[in-house]
Amino acid sequence: MVDWEFAIALGSRLAGEGPVVTRPEADDAVAELRAGANRSTGLVRDFTGLDAPDGTAPILVVDRPGWVRANAEGFAVATRPMMEKLVESKPPSAMGVRIGSKITGAEVGGLLGFLAGKVLGQFDPFHEPHGRLLLVAPNIVHVERELEVDPHDFRLWVCLHEETHRVQFTAVPWMRDHLFSEIRAISDAVEPASFLDGGFERVSEAIRAGRSGGSIVDMFSTPEQREVLDRVTGMMSLLEGHADVVMDDVGPTVIPSVDAIRKKFTQRRKGVGTLDRLLRRLLGLEAKMAQYRDGATFVRAVVDKVGMEEFNAVWASPDHLPSKAELSDPEGWVRRVLG
């Protein structure tokens, strides 16, 4: 149902190459990011108490097209159960496959092309066997120039955040499988007729109206899917907030300008321009920004109350993950999990 190679080609063209750098500058940035990620492993372990086995998930420094390809591969894995269900419900004709796969490929390619210029790094949990860490070198260089911050400090700061995600998924043995099970639960809750009926019209109307609330995900969510999405929101907010706490609290010991970087970067996260803000809202990126804030507030509140060792009970099992409601009620999580 999706022409993934077409999506990759289109997304790569739309993404562009990024800032102009010389070959020595590019080589230095790549080497420094690899070294920063490796250095961050021990810093994250010492601060959090999470010990990730060596060599479980590779660290890749990529350009924008490399990020597009990696995420198209991840999307293909994540959406396969839903696609299979939709095809089983309404098998497409040969002509429909040829045309429809190009249309959906163009949509996915447009999405990836937009995001490819925004993302500094991410942990890709869909890569076998244990995931992989992606650091997008041109975007990191672009942002450090835009913010006028010390590039060495900024690169290590980014590495601290992203390496925390790699540690979360490799030090916590059930995390990756739990995420996959939640994705399958969302797919199981798909109502094919509702999903296929009027989808393009709803998205187009939202864009034309500049709708102030909701994302594309919200438009297609059934009650059952929203229940799962609330659980995923709690999980992802924890992971993002935990990584933000690590990067900011470890930062002062190794990154002299961390306070200035955080202040400038927080302002940048708000997005620029009307179109950019609209796309962020439709794609759910505004909700992701809230995940950083709410998750970090939750982590700090629990750690301040019980300490990092007791907080780490959150990694004991999926039942210990905070619910969406508990993100704003850390005391409630402490009572439920720690008694």
C-alpha positions as CSV (number, residue, x, y, z in Angstrom):
1,M,0.0,0.0,0.0
2,V,3.0,2.3,0.3
3,D,5.8,2.7,-2.3
4,W,8.6,3.0,0.3
5,E,11.4,3.6,-2.2
6,F,9.4,6.4,-3.8
7,A,8.8,7.8,-0.3
8,I,12.5,7.7,0.4
9,A,13.4,9.4,-2.9
10,L,10.9,12.1,-2.4
11,G,11.6,12.7,1.2
12,S,15.4,12.9,0.5
13,R,14.8,15.5,-2.2
14,L,12.5,17.6,0.0
15,A,14.9,17.3,3.0
16,G,17.8,19.1,1.3
17,E,21.4,18.7,2.2
18,G,21.6,21.1,5.2
19,P,24.2,23.7,6.0
20,V,27.3,24.3,3.8
21,V,30.3,22.7,5.4
22,T,33.8,21.8,4.2
23,R,34.9,18.2,4.1
24,P,37.2,18.7,7.2
25,E,34.3,20.3,9.1
26,A,32.0,17.4,8.2
27,D,34.6,14.8,9.2
28,D,35.3,16.6,12.5
29,A,31.5,16.8,13.3
30,V,31.0,13.1,12.6
31,A,34.0,12.0,14.6
32,E,33.0,14.3,17.5
33,L,29.4,13.0,17.6
34,R,30.5,9.4,17.6
35,A,32.9,10.1,20.4
36,G,30.3,12.1,22.3
37,A,27.8,9.3,22.1
38,N,30.3,6.8,23.4
39,R,31.4,9.1,26.2
40,S,27.8,9.6,27.1
41,T,27.2,5.9,27.9
42,G,29.2,6.1,31.1
43,L,27.8,9.5,32.0
44,V,24.2,8.2,31.7
45,R,25.0,5.0,33.6
46,D,26.7,6.8,36.5
47,F,23.8,9.3,36.8
48,T,20.8,7.0,36.3
49,G,22.1,3.6,37.5
50,L,21.0,2.0,34.2
51,D,23.6,-0.3,32.7
52,A,23.3,-1.0,29.0
53,P,25.3,-4.0,27.7
54,D,28.1,-3.1,25.3
55,G,27.5,-3.4,21.6
56,T,23.8,-4.0,21.7
57,A,22.7,-1.1,19.5
58,P,25.0,0.6,16.9
59,I,25.5,4.4,16.8
60,L,25.2,5.8,13.4
61,V,25.9,9.4,12.3
62,V,23.8,10.1,9.3
63,D,22.8,12.8,6.8
64,R,19.2,13.8,6.1
65,P,18.7,11.2,3.3
66,G,20.1,8.6,5.7
67,W,17.6,9.6,8.3
68,V,14.8,9.5,5.8
69,R,15.7,5.9,4.7
70,A,16.1,4.7,8.3
71,N,12.7,6.1,9.3
72,A,11.0,4.8,6.2
73,E,12.3,1.3,7.1
74,G,11.0,1.9,10.7
75,F,7.6,3.0,9.4
76,A,7.3,0.0,7.2
77,V,7.8,-2.3,10.2
78,A,5.5,-0.3,12.5
79,T,2.6,0.0,10.0
80,R,2.8,-3.6,8.7
81,P,0.1,-5.0,11.0
82,M,-2.3,-2.1,10.1
83,M,-1.6,-2.4,6.4
84,E,-2.2,-6.1,6.4
85,K,-5.5,-5.6,8.2
86,L,-6.6,-2.9,5.7
87,V,-5.7,-5.0,2.7
88,E,-7.5,-8.0,4.2
89,S,-10.6,-5.9,4.7
90,K,-10.6,-4.3,1.3
91,P,-8.2,-6.0,-1.1
92,P,-7.0,-3.4,-3.7
93,S,-7.0,-4.0,-7.4
94,A,-3.7,-4.1,-9.3
95,M,-4.4,-0.6,-10.6
96,G,-5.2,0.6,-7.1
97,V,-1.9,-0.8,-5.8
98,R,0.1,1.0,-8.6
99,I,-1.7,4.3,-8.1
100,G,-2.4,4.1,-4.4
101,S,1.1,3.1,-3.4
102,K,2.5,6.2,-5.2
103,I,0.0,8.5,-3.5
104,T,0.7,7.1,0.0
105,G,4.4,7.1,-0.9
106,A,4.2,10.8,-1.7
107,E,2.4,11.5,1.6
108,V,5.0,9.6,3.6
109,G,7.8,11.1,1.6
110,G,6.4,14.6,2.3
111,L,6.2,13.9,6.0
112,L,9.7,12.5,6.2
113,G,11.1,15.4,4.1
114,F,9.6,17.9,6.5
115,L,10.8,16.1,9.6
116,A,14.3,15.3,8.2
117,G,15.3,19.0,8.7
118,K,14.0,19.1,12.3
119,V,15.4,16.0,14.0
120,L,18.8,16.1,15.7
121,G,18.8,12.5,16.7
122,Q,16.7,9.6,17.7
123,F,16.7,6.0,18.9
124,D,15.3,3.7,16.2
125,P,13.8,0.7,18.1
126,F,12.6,-1.0,14.9
127,H,16.0,-1.9,13.6
128,E,16.9,-5.6,14.3
129,P,18.0,-7.0,16.6
130,H,18.1,-4.3,19.3
131,G,17.6,-1.0,17.6
132,R,20.1,1.7,16.6
133,L,20.9,5.3,17.6
134,L,20.8,7.9,14.8
135,L,22.6,11.3,15.1
136,V,21.7,13.7,12.2
137,A,25.0,15.6,11.7
138,P,23.8,18.4,9.3
139,N,20.9,19.3,11.6
140,I,23.1,19.4,14.7
141,V,25.5,21.7,12.9
142,H,22.7,23.9,11.6
143,V,21.1,24.3,15.0
144,E,24.4,25.1,16.8
145,R,25.1,27.8,14.2
146,E,21.6,29.1,14.4
147,L,21.7,29.4,18.2
148,E,25.3,30.6,18.2
149,V,26.4,28.2,20.9
150,D,29.6,26.4,21.5
151,P,29.6,23.5,19.0
152,H,31.6,21.1,21.2
153,D,29.2,21.7,24.2
154,F,26.1,21.5,22.0
155,R,27.1,18.2,20.4
156,L,27.8,16.5,23.7
157,W,24.5,17.9,25.1
158,V,22.6,16.3,22.2
159,C,24.5,13.1,22.6
160,L,23.6,12.9,26.3
161,H,19.9,13.1,25.4
162,E,19.9,10.6,22.6
163,E,22.3,8.1,24.3
164,T,19.9,8.1,27.3
165,H,17.3,6.7,24.9
166,R,19.7,4.0,23.7
167,V,20.3,3.1,27.3
168,Q,16.6,3.1,28.1
169,F,15.9,0.6,25.4
170,T,18.9,-1.6,25.8
171,A,19.2,-1.6,29.6
172,V,15.5,-2.3,30.2
173,P,15.0,-5.7,28.5
174,W,11.2,-5.5,28.1
175,M,11.0,-1.9,26.8
176,R,11.3,-2.6,23.1
177,D,8.8,-5.6,23.0
178,H,6.4,-3.5,25.1
179,L,6.4,-0.7,22.5
180,F,5.8,-3.2,19.8
181,S,2.9,-4.7,21.6
182,E,1.3,-1.3,22.0
183,I,1.7,-0.6,18.3
184,R,0.0,-4.0,17.6
185,A,-2.8,-3.0,20.0
186,I,-3.4,0.2,18.0
187,S,-3.5,-1.8,14.8
188,D,-5.9,-4.3,16.3
189,A,-8.2,-1.4,17.1
190,V,-8.3,-0.1,13.6
191,E,-11.7,0.1,12.0
192,P,-10.9,-0.3,8.3
193,A,-14.1,1.2,7.0
194,S,-13.8,4.3,9.2
195,F,-10.1,4.7,8.5
196,L,-10.5,4.5,4.7
197,D,-13.7,6.6,4.5
198,G,-13.1,10.4,4.2
199,G,-9.6,10.4,5.5
200,F,-8.1,12.8,2.9
201,E,-11.1,15.2,3.3
202,R,-10.6,15.4,7.1
203,V,-6.9,16.2,6.7
204,S,-7.5,18.7,4.0
205,E,-10.2,20.5,6.0
206,A,-8.0,20.7,9.0
207,I,-5.2,22.3,7.0
208,R,-7.5,24.8,5.3
209,A,-9.2,25.8,8.5
210,G,-5.9,26.0,10.4
211,R,-7.5,24.0,13.2
212,S,-6.1,25.0,16.5
213,G,-6.6,21.7,18.3
214,G,-5.8,18.0,17.5
215,S,-3.4,16.3,15.2
216,I,-3.8,13.8,12.3
217,V,-3.4,11.0,14.8
218,D,-6.4,12.4,16.7
219,M,-8.5,12.5,13.6
220,F,-8.2,8.8,13.0
221,S,-8.2,7.5,16.6
222,T,-11.0,5.3,17.7
223,P,-11.9,5.1,21.4
224,E,-9.9,1.9,21.7
225,Q,-6.9,3.5,20.0
226,R,-7.1,6.6,22.2
227,E,-6.9,4.3,25.2
228,V,-3.7,2.8,23.9
229,L,-2.4,6.1,22.8
230,D,-2.8,7.4,26.3
231,R,-0.6,4.6,27.6
232,V,1.9,5.3,24.9
233,T,1.9,9.0,25.8
234,G,2.7,8.1,29.4
235,M,5.5,5.9,28.3
236,M,7.0,8.3,25.7
237,S,6.7,11.2,28.1
238,L,8.7,9.3,30.7
239,L,11.4,8.4,28.2
240,E,11.7,12.0,26.8
241,G,11.5,13.7,30.2
242,H,14.0,11.3,31.7
243,A,16.4,12.0,28.8
244,D,15.9,15.8,29.3
245,V,16.7,15.5,33.0
246,V,19.8,13.5,32.2
247,M,21.1,16.0,29.7
248,D,20.5,19.0,31.9
249,D,21.6,17.5,35.3
250,V,24.7,15.7,33.9
251,G,25.4,18.7,31.7
252,P,26.9,21.1,34.2
253,T,29.7,18.6,35.1
254,V,30.9,18.3,31.5
255,I,29.3,21.1,29.5
256,P,30.3,24.6,30.7
257,S,27.6,26.4,28.7
258,V,24.7,24.1,29.3
259,D,22.5,26.7,30.9
260,A,22.8,29.0,27.9
261,I,22.2,26.1,25.5
262,R,19.0,25.0,27.3
263,K,17.6,28.6,27.4
264,K,18.1,29.1,23.6
265,F,17.0,25.6,22.7
266,T,13.8,25.7,24.7
267,Q,12.8,28.9,22.8
268,R,13.6,27.2,19.5
269,R,11.4,24.2,20.2
270,K,8.3,26.5,20.0
271,G,8.7,26.5,16.2
272,V,8.8,29.5,13.8
273,G,6.3,30.8,11.3
274,T,2.6,30.0,10.8
275,L,3.1,27.1,8.4
276,D,5.7,25.5,10.6
277,R,3.4,25.8,13.7
278,L,0.4,24.3,11.7
279,L,2.4,21.4,10.5
280,R,3.8,20.7,13.9
281,R,0.3,20.7,15.3
282,L,-1.1,18.4,12.6
283,L,1.8,16.0,13.0
284,G,1.5,15.9,16.7
285,L,4.8,17.6,17.3
286,E,3.3,20.0,19.7
287,A,2.2,17.1,21.8
288,K,5.8,15.8,21.7
289,M,7.0,19.1,23.0
290,A,4.6,18.7,25.9
291,Q,6.1,15.2,26.5
292,Y,9.5,16.7,27.2
293,R,8.0,19.2,29.6
294,D,5.6,16.9,31.4
295,G,7.9,13.9,31.5
296,A,10.8,16.0,32.9
297,T,8.5,17.5,35.6
298,F,7.4,14.0,36.6
299,V,10.9,12.6,36.8
300,R,12.2,15.5,38.8
301,A,9.3,15.4,41.3
302,V,9.7,11.6,41.9
303,V,13.5,11.7,42.2
304,D,13.3,14.7,44.5
305,K,10.9,12.8,46.8
306,V,12.4,9.3,46.8
307,G,15.8,9.4,45.1
308,M,17.0,8.0,41.8
309,E,17.4,4.4,43.1
310,E,13.7,4.2,44.2
311,F,12.6,6.1,41.0
312,N,14.2,3.3,39.0
313,A,11.4,1.0,40.0
314,V,9.7,2.6,36.9
315,W,11.9,0.3,34.8
316,A,10.9,-2.9,36.6
317,S,7.9,-3.8,34.5
318,P,5.3,-2.2,32.1
319,D,2.9,-2.0,35.0
320,H,5.2,0.5,36.7
321,L,5.1,3.0,33.8
322,P,3.2,6.2,34.6
323,S,-0.2,6.7,33.1
324,K,-1.0,9.8,31.3
325,A,-2.8,11.1,34.3
326,E,0.1,10.2,36.7
327,L,2.4,12.5,34.7
328,S,0.7,15.4,36.4
329,D,0.3,13.4,39.7
330,P,3.7,12.0,40.6
331,E,2.6,11.5,44.2
332,G,-0.1,9.2,42.8
333,W,2.5,7.1,41.0
334,V,4.7,6.9,44.1
335,R,1.7,5.6,46.1
336,R,0.7,3.1,43.5
337,V,4.2,1.7,42.7
338,L,6.3,2.3,45.8
339,G,3.5,2.1,48.4
